[in-house]
Amino acid sequence: MHRLTAALLAAALLLPPAASAHDKLTILLDWFVNPDHAPLVVAQQAGIFDRHELLVDLVAPADPNDPPKLVAAGKADVAVSYQPQLHVQVAQGLPLRRIGTLVATPLNSLVVLRDGPVKSIADLKGRKIGYSVGGFEDALLRSMLEQYGLNLSDVTLVNVNFALSPSIFAGKVDATIGAFRNFELNQMDIAGKPGRAFYPEEYGVPLYDELILVAQSGRLQDPRLPRLLDALEEAVAMLHNRPAESWAAFVKDNKALDDDLNRRAWKDTLPRFAPSPRALDSHRYARFAGYLAKQGLIPKALPVADYAVELK
């Protein structure tokens, strides 16, 4: 018996490993890993993807503009993107569809120093405003200024790349548009220079989803996609029910994220995650498409089915 057992063990060692029943799925992030990606990272680290028989590879991009384009070209399965960007890219002909939502509220804001001279939008007249990405941020700013009888010609726009808070600290600009309210405000507070935020949705800009998941329009029947969304729904529930355990999972393989800024951003972002990632509010998407068309960012508002779906 001992010889037989030894022989069977030896034979087993010569066999190739059994094929995994899990399906691989590549998700391109919009930026480096941060608390905005908490449902994805927690689903991976807490074994939720595993329970849904998914082997997910989360990839940070070399260029944040590339992920949707790579998905459209069939080079990746899913990309984390932005609703405003989706409308523009579909209008340009990219075969993309929104299949899910991560962050279901705007994060974008206009930020100034809390103790500075700008107390209201009206105080921006004649001042310098920093930005990172033109186009949509210009439209946001235009909408906010119009509420006070101002327009873009009444301010000076300065491209500060992604140095939003530092440009305010250095006095290069009086305000920045495009600052994420869950990050820049915390960053400014930690630096001892607290900020004041003006929220676009309070100044004529329709509500929209900040972070979404997009897939190629020709691959919407992929059976992995509904399982991905089911897993993310579980992950969001875990984030809400067990935040301390979720945080431990989030920083497990990302120790550099375990700092004051990311802890604060984590807390501020938790209530903004979509509790049902696959759910689609068609009316809200159509309303926002109409806003973008009015602002001249897209030629016309397309039917919602042309850029967003709710998978079964």
N, C-alpha and C positions, 0 to 999 in steps of 0.2 A: 504493500500500500504506500509506504514512504517513497519507494522508487517511482511508483505510478504518479503520485502527487508531484514529485520533483520534476518528472518528465512533462506533466501537463503545464506546470508553471513555466518551465523552460520554453515550451511551445508557445505559450501565451505571450511571452516576452518578445517572440519573433514576429507576432502578428502586428499589422498596422493598427494604430489607435482607431477606435470606433468613431464614425462620423457624428458630428454634433447635430442634434435635432434643431438647433437654434438657427434662425435666419439672420444673416449679417445685414446691417443697415448703416449707411454712412450719413451722418448729419453734419453739415458745415455750419459753424457758428457765425454770427455776424461780427464778432470781435473776440478778444481774449476772454477766457472764462471769468465770469463775475456773477454776483447775485441775481442778475436778470435771467441767468440760465439755471437757476436752482432746481426747477422741476426735472430738467434733463439730467443734471448731475446726480441728484438724489435718486432718481429712478435707476440710474446706472449703479451707484454705490450701495443702495439698499436692497438690490436684488429684484427690483420690480420689473425691469426689462427682462431679466432672466425668467421670471415667472410667466412672462408672455412670450417666451421662447424667441427672444430677440438678442442678438449680439450687436450692440450699438457702438459705433466708433464716432466720438465727438471730436471734430477737427476745427481748430482755430485757424482762420484764414491768414495768408500773408498779406492780402489786400482785401479790406472789408467790402469792396465793391464787387468782388468776384463770385461769392457763393451763389446768388440767384442765377447768374449767367452760367455757372458750371452745372447747376441742376437743369437748367433749360437745355443745355447741350448733352444731357445724359451722363455727365461725368461724376455725379453724386446723386443720392436718393432724395434728400430733403435739405433745405437750407433754412436757417433762422434769418428772417428779414423784417421789413417794416411795411406797414400798410400803405403809407404814402408812396414809398418806392415801388410797391407792387403795381399800383395804378399806372404809374409812369412807364414802367417796364413792359407791361402788357400792351399799353397804347403804342409802344415802340415795336411791338411784334414778338416779344419773348413769350414762348408757350409755357406760362406759369399759372398755377392756381393756388390760392390760399386754401390749406386743408385744416389748419388749426391755429389756435391763438395761445401764446404764452402770457404776455402782459396785455391786459384788456383795457387799459386806460392810457391816455397820453402821459409820457414822462417829460417831454420837451417843455421848456419854460424859458422865460426871459428873466435874467438874474442881475441884480445890482447889489452894491454894498448896503447893508441894512442902515448903517449910520451915514450913508453918503447923501448927496444932494437930490437924488432921484427918489421921490416919494410916490409918484404916480406916473402913468404912461405919458401924461402931458409934459412932464419934466424932461423928457428925452429930446425935445426940440433943440437942435443945434449941437447935439452930443454925438460921441462916437460909440458905435455898437459893434462888438466883435461877433464873428460867426465862423463856423467850421465848414459847412456845406451849403453852397448856394442853391437857389431853386425853392425848395419847400420852406426852408427857414426864412427866405425873403417873403414868401406868401404869408407865413405866420405873422411876421413882424408888420407887414402891410396891413393885415386885418386888425391887429391890435392898435396900430397908430390911427387907423381910420375912425376908431371909436372916439377919438379926441380931435378930429378934424385935421390930422397930420397925414403925411405920406412919406415915402422913402426919401424923397428929395429934402426932407426936413432934418435928416440925420446923415451921418457919415458912416458907411459900412467899412469895417476893417477885417480882413481875413487873418484870423489868429491861429489857423489850423485847429489843433485840438487842445491848445493851451488856453482854455476858457477861463478858469479861475485865476491862473497866474497872470493873464493879461489884465484882469481887473486889479489884482494886487499891485501890479507894477504901474498902474495908472495909464496904461496904453489905451484903454477903452473905459467908458462909463457904465457899460452894460454888455451882456452877451446873450445872444439868442441861440438856442440849441442845447442849453445846459440841461442835463437830466436832473430832475428835482430830487431823485433818490441818491444822487452822487455828489453833484457840485455843491449843493447846500451843505451837506455833511463835510465835504472837503474844506469849504470856507470856514465852517464853525470850528473844525479841528485846528485850522491855521490861526484861529483867534481873530478872524475877520468875517463875522457872520454876514450872511446874505439875505436878501429879500427877493422872493420869486413872484412873478406875475404869470398866471396860467392862461395859455391861449384859449382854452375852452370857456373862459370867463369873459373873453373879448371877441366873440363872434366867430370863433373857429369850431366847427362841429367836432364832437367826440369821435375818436378813432382808436383802433388797436395799435399799440406801439410796436410790440414784437409778435410776429406771426411765423408760422411754418408754411413753406411753399414747396410744391412738388411740380414735376413736369406734367403738363396737361394731358399728355398721351399715356401717362402711367398711373392714372387715378384708380385703376382696378387692382393695383398691387395689393395683395392680401396682408402685407406687412404694415401698411399705413393705418388701418383701423386698430391693429394691435398696439401700434405706437401711441395712438391717441388714448386708448384705454389705459395704457401704462402711465401716461402723463396725468390722466385724471386721478389715478391712485396716488401718484407722487404729490400732486397739489393737496389732496386730502391729508396725506402724511405731514406735509409742511404746516398745515393749519392745526392738525391734531397733536403733533409731536415736534414742535419747532426746535427744541434742544437736540433731540436725536437727529433731526434732519440736518441741523447745522454741523453736527459731528460728522455726518456722512458727507456733507458738502466739502469740508476742508480736509477730509481724510487723505486724499492724494494731492491736495493743493494747500500745503502748509503756509505758503506765502500769502494766502487770502485771509488767514486768521489774524486780522488786525482791526483796529478801531474803525477805520473807514468802512471796511466791508461788513463788519458787524452792524454798524448803523444803517448801511444801505440795505442789508438783508432785512432788517426790521421794517424799513420803510417800503420795501418791495413786496413783502408777503401778501398784504391785502389786495395787491393789484394783479396777482396771477389769476388767469381764467379758471374758475372751478370746473367748467366743462369745456376743455380745449377744442373739441370738435364743433361746438355750437356756433352757428352763424346767424348774426342779426342782419338780414338782408336789407332792411330799411336803413339801418345805420350806415352800411357800406354804400348804398345808393346815394344817400344824402351827402356823404363825404366825397364821392365821385363828382357829384354836382358842384361841390365847393371847389374842387381842384380844376374842373372845367372853367368855372367862373374866374378863377385866378390865372387861367391861361397855362396851367402846368400840363394839361392833357387836352387834346383837340375836342373831345366830347365825352360825356358820361356813358360808358358802355353798360350793357345789361350785366347785372351782378354775376350771373352764371358764366360770363366770359372771363372772370378773374377770381372767383371765390366759390367754394363748394362746401357742403356739409356731408361728409362721408358716412355711410351706413355701417 
